[in-house]
Amino acid sequence: METSLHRDLKRLYADNDSSIEVVIDGFRIDAVASCGELIEIQHASLGALRSKTHELLGKARRRLRIVKPIIASKRVTTVDGQGSQVRSRMSPKKCDILEYFMELVHFSNTFPRPRLTLEILLIEAEEIRQDRVGAVRRRKKYRTLDQRFLGIVGKLELRNIGDVLATLPMSHLPNRFDTAEMAAALDRPRWFGQKVAYCLRQMGAVEICGKRGNSQLYKLKPRYMRAVKRDPQAA
């Protein structure tokens, strides 16, 4: 079932109501902007849009914008059977704009492409829940009724590899770096640095250039290395 969040975001990008849920080449498109750009708002994994992206961009010189909402902060509101509020709290989980790498890892063999824009939308949202009654074994103790859009916190447009590199502290990394050094520069766990390195390699931004112990070493390909202003202290 479509959430209020999804409906509100479609209205945000559509030119008018007739530009929402438009069928083009057999595909249902969330919205069409006034400039003719096709808009897909993807709450689920970006990987699910790989085939659709290839089809839409391969048949004509269309422009496609994939909007990936990331919930920066979320209010959780629990209601009873009549819809009256029982309790409300802020979720302790917080996300920032770099969370997009968790999605790009499933889309890095499709992005970048000509006429494709990946827009990361950092938002605030409210999740409406209702407690489950009775046995809850192997099930959540609640069911989600809806998600509501509260506002935009930040926005990031990615059109090419340079845009992705601009979100990373590449200038603070040595010429040959491993995933531990990437993670440290990002102040993230190593598994996150591994995902970032995977994305960069899949997109063709970096290449493997050796090993340090059991860790693979990466370096920027020359065409991108020239675009990164090195920190003088980086080895």
C-alpha positions in Angstrom: 0.0 0.0 0.0 1.3 3.5 -0.9 2.3 5.6 2.0 1.5 9.3 2.6 5.3 9.9 2.4 5.4 8.5 -1.2 2.3 10.5 -2.3 3.7 13.7 -0.9 7.0 13.3 -2.6 5.4 12.6 -5.9 3.4 15.9 -5.6 6.6 17.7 -4.7 8.3 16.7 -8.0 5.3 16.5 -10.4 4.3 19.5 -12.6 0.6 18.8 -11.8 -1.8 16.0 -10.8 -1.9 14.7 -14.4 1.9 14.3 -14.3 1.6 11.7 -11.5 1.6 7.9 -12.2 2.2 8.3 -16.0 2.7 5.2 -18.1 5.6 5.5 -20.6 6.8 2.5 -22.7 4.9 0.2 -20.5 6.5 1.5 -17.3 4.6 3.4 -14.6 6.5 6.5 -13.8 6.0 8.2 -10.4 6.0 11.7 -11.8 7.0 13.9 -14.8 8.6 17.3 -14.1 7.7 20.4 -16.1 10.9 20.1 -18.1 10.0 16.5 -19.1 12.4 14.7 -16.8 11.1 11.4 -15.5 11.0 11.1 -11.8 11.2 7.8 -9.9 11.0 7.9 -6.1 12.6 4.8 -4.7 12.1 3.8 -1.1 13.2 0.2 -1.6 16.6 -0.9 -2.8 18.0 0.9 -5.8 18.9 -2.5 -7.2 15.3 -3.0 -8.1 15.5 -0.2 -10.6 18.5 -1.4 -12.6 16.5 -3.0 -15.4 13.9 -0.2 -15.6 16.7 2.4 -15.7 18.4 0.7 -18.7 15.1 0.4 -20.5 14.0 3.9 -20.0 17.3 5.5 -20.9 18.1 3.1 -23.8 15.0 3.7 -25.9 15.0 7.5 -26.3 17.0 10.5 -25.2 15.0 10.9 -22.0 16.3 12.2 -18.7 15.6 10.2 -15.6 15.9 11.4 -12.0 15.9 8.7 -9.3 15.0 10.2 -5.9 16.3 8.1 -3.0 14.8 9.4 0.3 16.9 8.7 3.4 15.2 9.3 6.7 17.6 11.5 8.8 15.3 11.5 11.9 12.0 9.8 12.5 9.2 10.3 15.0 7.4 7.1 16.0 3.7 7.6 16.9 1.7 4.7 18.1 -2.1 4.8 17.8 -5.0 2.6 19.0 -7.7 0.9 16.9 -9.6 4.2 16.6 -6.5 6.1 15.4 -6.1 8.0 18.7 -2.5 8.6 19.8 -1.2 6.3 22.5 2.4 7.5 22.7 5.0 9.3 20.6 8.8 9.4 20.7 11.8 10.2 18.5 13.6 7.2 17.1 17.2 7.0 18.3 18.4 6.0 14.8 19.9 8.9 12.9 21.2 8.9 9.3 23.3 11.4 7.4 23.8 12.0 3.6 26.6 9.4 3.3 24.1 6.7 4.0 23.5 6.7 0.2 26.5 4.3 -0.2 24.4 1.6 1.5 22.1 1.9 -1.6 24.7 2.7 -4.2 26.4 -0.6 -3.5 23.4 -2.2 -5.3 23.4 0.3 -8.2 27.0 1.0 -8.9 27.0 -1.2 -12.0 24.2 1.1 -13.4 25.4 4.5 -12.2 26.6 6.7 -13.7 24.9 6.9 -17.1 24.2 9.7 -19.5 21.0 11.6 -18.7 20.6 9.9 -15.3 20.6 11.9 -12.0 20.6 10.2 -8.6 19.1 12.6 -6.1 19.6 11.8 -2.4 16.9 13.4 -0.3 17.6 13.6 3.4 14.2 13.9 5.1 12.3 14.0 8.4 9.4 11.6 8.7 6.8 10.2 11.1 6.0 6.5 11.3 2.5 5.6 12.4 2.3 2.2 14.3 -0.2 0.1 16.0 0.6 -2.5 18.7 -0.2 -6.1 17.8 -2.6 -7.9 20.1 -1.9 -11.5 21.1 1.0 -13.8 20.2 4.0 -11.9 18.6 6.5 -14.8 18.3 8.7 -14.3 15.2 6.8 -11.1 14.5 7.3 -7.5 15.3 5.3 -6.3 18.3 3.8 -3.6 16.1 2.6 -3.1 12.5 3.4 0.0 10.5 0.3 1.8 9.3 1.8 4.7 7.4 4.8 6.9 7.0 4.4 10.7 6.7 6.7 13.3 5.2 7.6 16.1 7.6 10.3 18.0 5.8 13.6 18.1 3.8 16.9 18.3 5.8 19.3 18.1 2.9 19.7 17.2 -0.8 22.5 15.8 -2.9 22.6 15.4 -6.7 24.9 12.9 -8.2 25.4 12.8 -12.0 28.9 11.5 -12.4 31.9 9.9 -10.6 33.2 13.4 -9.7 30.1 14.1 -7.8 30.5 10.9 -5.8 34.2 11.6 -5.1 33.3 15.1 -3.9 31.3 13.6 -1.0 34.4 11.7 0.2 37.6 12.9 1.9 39.8 11.7 -0.9 42.3 14.5 -0.4 43.1 13.2 3.1 43.8 9.6 1.9 47.2 8.4 0.9 47.8 7.7 -2.8 47.4 4.0 -2.0 44.8 3.3 0.6 42.9 0.4 2.1 39.4 0.2 3.4 40.5 0.8 7.0 42.0 4.1 6.0 38.8 5.0 4.1 36.7 4.1 7.1 38.9 6.2 9.4 38.7 9.2 7.1 34.9 8.9 7.1 34.8 8.1 10.9 32.8 5.0 10.0 33.2 1.3 10.7 35.5 -0.6 8.3 32.6 -2.5 6.8 31.3 0.9 5.6 34.6 1.7 4.1 34.5 -1.6 2.3 31.2 -0.7 0.7 32.5 2.7 -0.4 35.6 1.1 -2.0 33.4 -1.5 -3.7 31.2 1.3 -5.2 34.2 3.2 -6.4 35.7 0.2 -8.0 32.5 -0.8 -9.7 32.1 2.7 -11.1 35.6 2.7 -12.4 36.9 5.4 -10.2 39.6 3.3 -8.4 41.7 0.3 -9.2 43.4 -2.3 -7.1 47.2 -1.6 -6.9 48.5 -4.2 -4.5 48.2 -5.5 -1.0 49.2 -4.6 2.5 49.1 -7.8 4.6 45.7 -9.2 3.9 44.2 -5.9 2.8 43.8 -4.8 -0.8 45.2 -1.4 -1.7 43.3 1.0 -4.0 44.3 4.1 -5.9 42.4 6.6 -7.9 42.6 6.2 -11.6 44.7 9.0 -13.2 41.8 10.9 -14.8 40.3 11.3 -11.3 43.5 11.7 -9.4 44.2 15.0 -11.1 40.9 16.3 -10.0 41.6 15.7 -6.3 43.7 18.3 -4.5 46.0 16.3 -2.2 46.5 17.1 1.4 50.3 17.8 1.8 50.3 15.5 4.8 48.8 12.6 3.0 51.5 10.0 2.1 
